[in-house]
Amino acid sequence: MSELKARIVSALVLAAVVLTATLAGGWLFAAVATMIAVIVWAEWLDMACPGCDDRIRLLGVVLLGLLFVGALFLPNSGMALAWAVATAAFVLAAMGFSGEKWSVAGFLYSGLTLVALIMLRESGDAASGLIAILFLYAVVWATDIGAYFAGRAIGGPKILPVVSPKKTWSGGIGGVISAIFAGIVVLAVAGVGSPGLAVILAVVLSVVSQIGDFFESWIKRRASVKDSSRNIPGHGGFMDRVDGLVFAAIVLWAMSLAGGGFERPSSAFFGG
């Protein structure tokens, strides 16, 4: 009961912080996205590269901080260029240290999270950016909730037990169905897009978010840990909470870039 209470309180606090920053946008959202990226970066190294040089850890934090500064002053195309330059700088610096492949992968993971979230939220007009992020939250959270309850209620064959022994096909399908419903509701309330668009995006993002969950489970299994950290009471670490969101955000950003370009990616699907 005490652990359940801790999970509920932690979830409410995190949801309040994230939703407040999302609604506000601007520097506050960029700051929260950067904070998440920095914590994810630290948790990644603790799991995947515990022997990495402390200078690599500091370099990642500095570069993520510079990306935050870039988000405040650069247009989206400049932000994308800044991320490319920061990644190149990190790769070059990391080549001189042990475990560089895992540190590079971690910087790509955390850096893309920061850039994708900020560029989706702050691109195009304010409305489309906000709708894009709320749609993303709704689909990913509905996937998690639907998968949890469907898996427990129905059970059945496991998807990939060697990586995640508890995840079932019934849970995965339940997560997709829940995501479709959530996506349709968000676009209907926002008055943009169509039910068909909502279904397509929800299915893609729901599947991708579940792949992200499996990916983090694989990292944890490789590191022989149950949680990415103990940073969130009752929940484990930030990577445990945002693994699906990271993959879904990056894929939605990439899809949106193809339709709206660097300056207006969120308008590709969520413009009025």
Disulfide bonds with the S-S distance in Angstrom:
Cys49-Cys52 1.56
